[in-house]
Amino acid sequence: MDEHTTRRALSDFVLRQSGRRASNTTLDCILDEIKAAALARRITLAQAWAALLATAERLLDVHGGDAVAALQEVAGKAPATELLLWACAHEPLADGPRAAQGP
C-alpha cells in the first residue's frame, strides 16, 4: 500500500463515516502520523493503516458511530486515531474537484 492508496483509503473512510470529504491538509496530517507510527514501530505503512482503521472502527462501534465521543476517548493518546476521528466528526466539505463528487 503506497501513500496515494493510503490517502484515498483515508478519504473514503471519512466519507463513509461522516458523509463529507476530508480536506487535503487533514489527509496530509493523518498520513504523516501514520508514517511516523509505522517508522516508530518498524512496520509497513499498510500495517499501520490497518491498525489505525481497526482502532477507529472499534471506537466508533463502541460509541454507536458517535465520532465526537470516540474522539474524547483517544484525545491526547493516539495522534493518528485522534486526527482521523476528528475528521469524521468535524471536517467540513473539502474544496476542489473531489468535493464536487459529494457523498
C-alpha positions in Angstrom: 0.0 0.0 0.0 1.6 3.2 -1.1 0.9 6.8 0.1 -1.6 7.5 -2.7 -3.6 4.4 -1.9 -3.5 5.2 1.8 -4.6 8.8 1.2 -7.5 7.5 -0.9 -8.5 5.0 1.8 -8.4 7.7 4.5 -10.6 10.0 2.4 -13.0 7.1 1.7 -13.2 6.2 5.4 -14.0 9.8 6.4 -16.6 10.0 3.6 -18.3 6.7 4.8 -18.3 7.8 8.4 -19.3 11.4 8.0 -20.8 11.9 4.6 -18.2 14.5 3.9 -14.8 14.6 2.2 -11.7 15.5 4.2 -9.5 18.4 3.2 -6.1 17.7 1.7 -4.5 19.3 4.7 -6.3 17.0 7.1 -5.4 13.9 5.0 -1.7 15.0 4.9 -1.7 15.4 8.7 -3.2 11.9 9.2 -0.9 10.4 6.7 2.2 12.0 8.4 1.1 10.5 11.7 0.6 7.0 10.1 4.0 7.2 8.6 5.5 8.2 11.9 3.8 5.4 13.7 5.0 2.9 11.1 8.5 4.1 11.4 8.5 4.1 15.2 7.1 0.6 15.3 9.1 -0.7 12.3 6.1 -1.8 10.5 4.9 -1.1 6.9 2.5 1.7 6.0 -0.1 -0.9 5.2 0.2 -2.4 8.7 0.0 1.0 10.3 -3.1 1.9 8.3 -4.7 -1.4 9.1 -4.1 -0.9 12.8 -5.5 2.7 12.6 -8.6 1.6 10.7 -9.3 -1.3 13.2 -8.9 1.1 16.1 -11.1 3.8 14.6 -13.8 1.3 13.6 -13.8 -0.3 17.1 -14.1 3.1 18.8 -16.9 4.1 16.5 -18.7 0.8 17.1 -18.3 1.1 20.9 -19.7 4.7 20.8 -22.6 3.9 18.4 -21.0 5.7 15.5 -20.5 8.9 17.5 -17.2 10.2 16.3 -17.1 13.0 19.0 -17.5 10.5 21.8 -14.9 8.2 20.2 -12.6 11.2 19.8 -12.9 12.1 23.5 -11.7 8.6 24.4 -8.4 8.9 22.5 -7.7 12.6 22.9 -4.0 13.1 23.6 -3.2 9.4 23.4 -3.1 8.3 19.7 -2.4 11.2 17.3 -3.4 9.4 14.0 -6.6 8.0 15.5 -7.4 11.3 17.1 -7.0 13.1 13.7 -9.0 10.5 11.8 -11.9 10.7 14.3 -11.7 14.5 14.3 -12.1 14.5 10.5 -15.1 12.2 10.9 -16.6 14.5 13.5 -15.8 18.0 12.4 -14.2 18.1 8.9 -16.1 20.5 6.5 -16.6 19.5 2.9 -13.3 19.8 1.1 -12.6 22.2 -1.7 -11.6 21.1 -5.1 -12.7 18.6 -7.7 -13.3 15.7 -5.3 -15.7 17.9 -3.2 -17.9 18.2 -6.3 -18.3 14.4 -6.2 -20.2 14.7 -2.9 -21.1 11.7 -0.7 
